[in-house]
Amino acid sequence: MERRDRVDAMLAAWRAEDPEVATLTLELTKRVGRLSALCSEATQRALEEFGVTYAEFDVLATLRRSGRPYRLKPGTLAESSMLTTGGTSNILQRLGAAGLVRREPDPDDRRSSWVCLTPGGLELTGRIVAATGRAHETLFDGVPEETGRALADLLREVLLTLGDEAPRRR
């Protein structure tokens, strides 16, 4: 018997009830949604140990991957972490209160500041990145590498077709 996932079962039900609904678009959105949900669940389980939210981790990881000296302007940080500037501001207040980030004035622009990882923020981010990486490795452990590589390449092509290009480096 052929193996079926939850999306196959949902599509079969739609085909029986209203075949016009059971489109390739529905199949794609549901499968991408399921994959996203499974990844989010694995990430959330890993983050629980550290007492940070996904958005807080996203800000910390964005600062970490920016490279030394691990600092960004608040607007660039919001754009890079795909959060609103208002949401980023709230997160920065919480992370600052926890001693994980600090603001430094920009000597070249008195109206602006830098958001910087503190040494404690850098250390914690490293531990969280390792834990979430392990959680994702566990999640995808049974997926053959060539299947994962093909899926990653296909998803990139779909995202580029949808206009989701990376911003140009300044």
C-alpha positions as CSV (number, residue, x, y, z in Angstrom):
1,M,0.0,0.0,0.0
2,E,1.3,3.5,-0.9
3,R,2.2,5.7,2.0
4,R,0.1,8.8,2.4
5,D,0.6,11.9,4.5
6,R,-2.0,14.1,6.2
7,V,-2.2,16.3,3.1
8,D,-3.0,13.3,0.9
9,A,-5.9,12.5,3.2
10,M,-7.2,16.0,3.2
11,L,-7.0,16.2,-0.6
12,A,-8.8,12.9,-1.0
13,A,-11.6,14.2,1.2
14,W,-11.8,17.4,-1.0
15,R,-11.8,15.4,-4.2
16,A,-14.8,13.4,-2.9
17,E,-16.6,16.5,-1.7
18,D,-15.6,19.2,-4.2
19,P,-12.9,18.2,-6.7
20,E,-12.3,21.8,-7.8
21,V,-10.9,22.6,-4.4
22,A,-8.2,19.9,-4.5
23,T,-5.7,21.9,-6.6
24,L,-2.0,21.8,-6.8
25,T,-1.9,25.2,-5.1
26,L,-3.8,23.7,-2.1
27,E,-1.5,20.8,-2.0
28,L,1.6,23.0,-2.1
29,T,0.4,25.4,0.6
30,K,-0.7,22.6,2.9
31,R,2.6,20.7,2.6
32,V,4.7,23.8,3.1
33,G,2.5,24.7,6.0
34,R,2.9,21.2,7.6
35,L,6.6,21.4,7.1
36,S,6.8,24.8,8.6
37,A,4.7,23.7,11.6
38,L,6.9,20.7,12.2
39,C,10.0,22.9,12.1
40,S,8.5,25.5,14.4
41,E,7.5,22.8,16.9
42,A,11.1,21.4,17.0
43,T,12.5,24.9,17.4
44,Q,10.0,25.8,20.2
45,R,10.9,22.6,22.1
46,A,14.6,23.6,21.9
47,L,14.0,27.2,22.9
48,E,12.0,26.2,26.0
49,E,15.3,25.2,27.7
50,F,16.6,28.8,27.3
51,G,13.5,30.8,28.2
52,V,13.5,32.8,25.1
53,T,10.8,33.3,22.5
54,Y,11.3,32.6,18.8
55,A,11.3,36.3,18.0
56,E,13.9,36.9,20.7
57,F,16.0,34.1,19.3
58,D,15.6,35.5,15.8
59,V,17.0,38.9,16.9
60,L,19.9,37.3,18.7
61,A,20.7,35.0,15.8
62,T,20.5,37.9,13.3
63,L,23.0,39.9,15.4
64,R,25.3,36.8,15.7
65,R,25.3,36.1,11.9
66,S,26.1,39.7,11.2
67,G,29.7,38.9,12.1
68,R,32.1,40.8,14.4
69,P,31.4,43.1,16.1
70,Y,27.9,41.6,16.2
71,R,26.0,44.8,15.9
72,L,23.4,46.3,13.6
73,K,21.3,49.4,13.3
74,P,17.8,48.8,14.7
75,G,16.2,49.3,11.2
76,T,18.6,46.8,9.6
77,L,18.0,44.4,12.5
78,A,14.2,44.6,12.0
79,E,14.6,44.0,8.2
80,S,17.1,41.2,8.6
81,S,15.0,39.4,11.2
82,M,11.7,40.0,9.3
83,L,10.1,41.7,12.2
84,T,8.3,45.1,12.4
85,T,10.3,48.0,13.9
86,G,7.8,48.2,16.7
87,G,8.0,44.5,17.5
88,T,11.8,44.7,17.3
89,S,11.8,47.6,19.7
90,N,9.8,45.6,22.3
91,I,12.1,42.6,21.9
92,L,15.2,44.8,22.2
93,Q,13.9,46.1,25.5
94,R,13.4,42.6,26.9
95,L,16.8,41.4,25.6
96,G,18.4,44.5,27.0
97,A,16.8,44.0,30.4
98,A,18.2,40.4,30.4
99,G,21.7,41.7,29.6
100,L,21.9,40.0,26.2
101,V,22.1,43.1,24.0
102,R,23.0,46.8,24.6
103,R,22.6,49.9,22.6
104,E,25.6,52.1,21.7
105,P,25.5,55.5,20.3
106,D,26.6,55.9,16.7
107,P,29.5,58.4,16.8
108,D,28.9,59.3,13.1
109,D,25.1,60.0,13.6
110,R,23.9,61.3,16.9
111,R,20.3,60.5,16.0
112,S,21.2,56.8,15.6
113,S,22.5,53.9,17.6
114,W,23.8,50.4,17.3
115,V,22.3,47.3,18.8
116,C,25.1,45.0,20.0
117,L,25.3,41.5,21.4
118,T,26.8,41.5,24.9
119,P,29.4,38.7,25.7
120,G,26.5,36.9,27.6
121,G,24.2,37.3,24.6
122,L,26.9,35.9,22.3
123,E,27.5,32.9,24.6
124,L,23.7,32.2,25.0
125,T,23.1,32.6,21.2
126,G,25.8,30.0,20.5
127,R,24.2,27.5,22.8
128,I,20.7,28.2,21.4
129,V,21.9,27.9,17.8
130,A,23.5,24.5,18.6
131,A,20.3,23.3,20.4
132,T,18.0,24.3,17.5
133,G,20.4,22.8,15.0
134,R,20.3,19.5,16.9
135,A,16.5,19.7,17.0
136,H,16.3,20.2,13.2
137,E,18.9,17.5,12.6
138,T,16.7,15.1,14.6
139,L,13.6,16.2,12.8
140,F,15.1,15.5,9.3
141,D,17.2,12.5,10.4
142,G,15.2,10.1,8.3
143,V,15.2,12.2,5.1
144,P,17.9,11.1,2.7
145,E,20.5,13.8,2.0
146,E,19.8,13.8,-1.8
147,T,16.0,14.3,-1.1
148,G,16.7,17.2,1.3
149,R,19.1,18.8,-1.2
150,A,16.6,18.5,-4.0
151,L,13.8,19.9,-1.9
152,A,16.0,22.9,-0.7
153,D,16.8,23.7,-4.3
154,L,13.2,23.4,-5.5
155,L,12.0,25.6,-2.6
156,R,14.6,28.2,-3.5
157,E,13.3,28.2,-7.1
158,V,9.7,28.6,-5.9
159,L,10.7,31.5,-3.5
160,L,12.6,33.3,-6.2
161,T,9.7,32.9,-8.7
162,L,7.5,34.4,-6.0
163,G,9.9,37.4,-5.8
164,D,11.5,36.5,-2.5
165,E,15.1,37.6,-3.4
166,A,17.7,38.4,-0.8
167,P,18.3,42.1,-0.4
168,R,21.4,43.4,-2.1
169,R,24.4,43.9,0.3
170,R,25.2,47.5,1.0
